Amino acid sequence: MTKKILVMGLNDSGKTTFATKLAYALNCHHLNNDKIRKEAKDWDFSPEGRKRQCLRIKEMAEELEGFVVCDFICPTEELRQLFVPDLLIWMNTVRHSRYKDTNKLFEPPKWFHFQIRNKQDSLFDLAIKQIKSLIMADFSTILKDGSK
């Protein structure tokens, strides 16, 4: 069973740095938006292109087993609902993107599990420790029930 962890936020918010550290700590897969766009040769940032990319990452994640950390801007509530994350982490560390179209499109999430407001490594490490504890506690509870 796949559990998708979405690390979202504006450009330069620390998504990839945080997601890389989180995936390492959880010993799980990490899907990075920029790498996937490059492999797909799809640099369309229109609303349709962003939706296509969201679905591409979702489908790739759902083909994997266990936890999968996915990092991408995911700028609208519609895209976040389409992605259906099991855990949503909002990297709220920058006020504006360097790209005007992203600024215009971006909607702060209406809900999230974790919000990170500072790019300090020590805070990243603390957040990762808390997320890992939460995930492992929930996972162990599920195993005690005998169901998956």
C-alpha positions in Angstrom: 0.0 0.0 0.0 1.3 3.4 -1.0 1.3 6.3 1.5 1.9 9.6 -0.4 3.7 12.4 1.6 3.3 15.7 -0.3 5.9 18.4 0.5 4.5 21.5 -1.2 5.2 25.2 -1.3 6.6 28.0 -3.5 9.9 28.0 -5.4 12.9 28.2 -3.1 11.0 27.3 0.0 13.2 24.3 0.7 10.9 21.6 -0.6 13.6 19.4 -2.2 16.1 19.8 0.6 13.4 18.9 3.2 11.9 16.0 1.1 15.4 14.5 0.4 16.1 14.5 4.2 12.7 13.1 5.0 12.9 10.3 2.4 16.4 9.4 3.7 15.1 9.3 7.3 12.1 7.2 6.3 14.2 5.0 4.0 11.6 5.5 1.2 11.3 6.7 -2.3 11.5 10.4 -3.2 9.9 11.8 -6.3 11.1 15.3 -7.3 9.1 17.5 -9.6 12.0 19.0 -11.5 13.6 15.6 -12.2 10.2 14.2 -13.4 9.5 17.2 -15.6 13.0 16.8 -17.1 12.5 13.1 -17.8 9.1 13.8 -19.3 10.5 16.8 -21.3 7.3 18.7 -20.2 8.0 22.3 -19.3 4.4 23.4 -19.6 3.4 25.5 -16.6 -0.1 26.4 -17.8 -2.9 25.2 -15.5 -3.4 22.2 -17.8 0.4 21.4 -17.7 0.4 21.7 -13.9 -2.5 19.3 -13.7 -0.8 16.8 -16.0 2.3 17.0 -13.9 0.4 16.5 -10.7 -1.3 13.4 -12.2 2.0 12.1 -13.5 3.6 12.3 -10.0 0.5 10.8 -8.4 0.5 7.8 -10.8 4.3 7.3 -10.3 3.9 7.4 -6.5 1.0 5.0 -6.6 3.1 2.4 -8.5 5.5 2.2 -5.6 5.0 0.4 -2.3 5.2 2.0 1.2 5.9 5.7 1.9 6.7 7.9 -1.0 7.8 11.5 -0.5 6.8 13.8 -3.4 7.9 17.4 -3.7 6.4 19.9 -6.0 4.7 23.3 -5.8 1.2 21.9 -6.0 -0.1 25.5 -6.2 -3.9 25.1 -6.0 -6.4 23.4 -3.7 -7.8 21.6 -6.8 -4.4 20.0 -7.5 -3.9 19.1 -3.8 -7.3 17.4 -3.8 -6.5 15.7 -7.1 -3.2 14.4 -5.6 -4.8 13.0 -2.4 -1.8 13.1 -0.1 -1.9 10.9 3.0 0.3 13.6 4.7 0.7 17.2 3.6 3.7 19.3 4.6 3.5 23.0 3.6 6.9 24.6 3.2 5.8 28.1 4.1 9.2 29.7 4.2 9.0 32.3 1.4 6.3 34.9 0.7 6.6 35.1 -3.0 7.9 32.9 -5.9 10.4 34.3 -8.4 7.8 33.5 -11.0 4.8 35.8 -11.5 2.5 33.2 -12.9 3.1 31.0 -9.8 2.5 33.9 -7.5 -0.8 34.6 -9.2 -1.9 31.0 -9.2 -0.7 29.9 -5.7 -3.3 29.3 -3.0 -2.2 28.7 0.6 -3.5 25.3 1.6 -6.7 25.2 3.6 -5.4 22.3 5.5 -2.1 20.6 6.2 -0.6 18.2 8.7 2.7 20.2 9.2 3.7 23.7 8.3 7.4 24.6 8.2 8.1 28.3 8.4 11.9 28.4 8.5 14.6 26.8 6.4 17.0 26.1 9.3 18.5 22.6 9.2 17.9 22.2 12.9 14.2 22.9 12.4 14.1 20.5 9.4 15.7 17.8 11.6 13.2 18.4 14.4 10.2 18.3 12.0 11.5 15.1 10.4 11.9 13.5 13.8 8.3 14.4 14.7 6.9 13.2 11.3 8.9 9.9 11.6 7.5 9.4 15.1 4.0 10.1 14.0 4.2 7.8 11.0 5.8 4.9 12.9 3.3 5.2 15.7 0.4 5.1 13.3 2.0 2.2 11.4 2.6 0.2 14.5 -1.0 0.7 15.6 -2.2 -0.6 12.2 0.1 -3.7 12.6 -1.3 -4.4 16.1 -4.8 -4.6 14.6 -3.6 -7.3 12.2 -4.8 -5.4 9.2 -2.9 -3.5 6.5 
